Amino acid sequence: MGNEIEKIRKLGKKKNLKKLLKYLSSDLEEEVVEAVFEAIGSIKSPDAVAELCRFMTNQDARIRRMAAKALAVAASPADVEKLRHFADVESEADIKSILSEAAVNLSANLPMDDIA
C-alpha cells in the first residue's frame, strides 16, 4: 500500500486531478482515500476546490472530513463563502470546525477593501 500512496503523492505534485479522481471512483482502503484527498488539496486550483466541494455533500462523514481537510488546504480567499456555506450545513462538529477555521484564516488574508 505504501507504493500506492507514493504514486498518489506524485500525481498530486504533478497536479494530475483527473487521475487522482479516478482513484476515488473505486473502493479503496481508507489510507489510500485519505492520501488522494491530501494530494487533491495540494493542487490548490479552482478545479481542485470544485471537486472537493462535490464531496462535501457525501453521506459518509469520513469522506466529508477528508474533503474538508483538503479543502482547507486548497481553498483561496475567493473560496471563503464556499467554506462558510459547507460549515453552515455540516452536522458533524469537527468537520464544521475545520471549515469555519479555514474560512476565518482565509478571511484574515483578504485585503481590507474587499470586506463589505
C-alpha positions in Angstrom: 0.0 0.0 0.0 2.9 2.4 0.7 3.8 2.1 -3.0 0.2 3.2 -4.0 0.3 6.2 -1.6 3.7 7.2 -3.1 2.1 7.1 -6.6 -0.8 9.2 -5.4 1.6 11.8 -3.9 3.5 12.1 -7.2 0.2 12.6 -9.0 -0.5 15.5 -6.6 2.9 17.0 -7.3 2.2 16.8 -11.0 -1.3 18.4 -10.3 -3.0 15.5 -12.1 -6.5 16.0 -10.8 -8.1 13.6 -13.4 -6.0 10.6 -12.4 -6.5 11.3 -8.7 -10.3 11.5 -9.1 -10.2 8.1 -10.8 -8.9 6.6 -7.6 -12.0 7.8 -5.7 -14.3 6.0 -8.1 -13.2 2.6 -6.8 -13.4 1.1 -3.4 -10.2 1.7 -1.6 -8.6 1.4 1.8 -9.2 4.5 3.9 -5.5 5.3 4.0 -5.4 5.4 0.2 -8.5 7.6 0.0 -7.0 10.0 2.6 -3.8 10.2 0.5 -5.9 11.0 -2.6 -7.7 13.8 -0.8 -4.4 15.2 0.5 -3.0 15.2 -3.0 -6.0 16.9 -4.4 -5.8 19.6 -1.7 -2.1 20.2 -2.5 -3.1 21.1 -6.1 -4.7 24.4 -4.9 -6.6 25.2 -8.1 -10.2 26.2 -8.7 -10.8 22.8 -10.3 -9.5 21.0 -7.2 -11.7 23.2 -5.0 -14.7 22.4 -7.2 -14.1 18.7 -7.0 -13.6 18.8 -3.2 -16.8 20.7 -2.8 -18.6 17.9 -4.6 -17.5 15.5 -1.8 -18.8 17.8 0.9 -22.3 16.5 0.3 -21.3 12.8 0.7 -23.4 10.8 3.1 -20.3 9.4 4.7 -18.9 11.7 7.4 -15.4 10.2 6.9 -15.4 11.3 3.3 -16.7 14.8 4.2 -14.0 15.0 6.9 -11.2 14.2 4.4 -12.6 16.5 1.8 -12.9 19.3 4.4 -9.3 18.9 5.4 -8.2 19.0 1.8 -10.5 22.0 1.1 -8.9 23.9 4.0 -5.6 23.5 2.2 -6.7 24.0 -1.4 -9.0 27.0 -0.8 -8.1 30.5 -1.7 -9.5 33.8 -0.2 -12.0 33.6 -3.1 -13.4 30.4 -1.6 -14.3 31.8 1.8 -18.1 31.8 1.1 -18.0 28.2 0.0 -16.2 27.2 3.2 -18.8 29.1 5.2 -21.7 27.5 3.4 -20.4 24.0 4.0 -19.7 24.8 7.6 -23.3 26.1 8.0 -24.9 23.0 6.6 -22.5 20.4 8.2 -23.9 18.3 11.0 -20.6 17.0 12.4 -19.0 19.4 14.8 -15.4 18.6 14.0 -16.0 19.0 10.2 -17.8 22.3 10.8 -14.8 23.4 12.9 -12.3 22.5 10.1 -14.3 24.5 7.6 -15.0 27.5 9.8 -11.4 27.8 10.9 -10.2 27.7 7.3 -12.8 30.4 6.4 -11.6 32.6 9.3 -7.9 32.1 8.3 -8.5 33.0 4.7 -10.7 36.0 5.6 -7.8 37.3 7.6 -5.7 37.4 4.4 -8.3 39.4 2.4 -7.3 43.0 1.6 -9.3 45.4 3.7 -11.2 47.0 0.8 -12.7 43.5 -0.1 -14.6 43.4 3.2 -18.1 44.8 2.9 
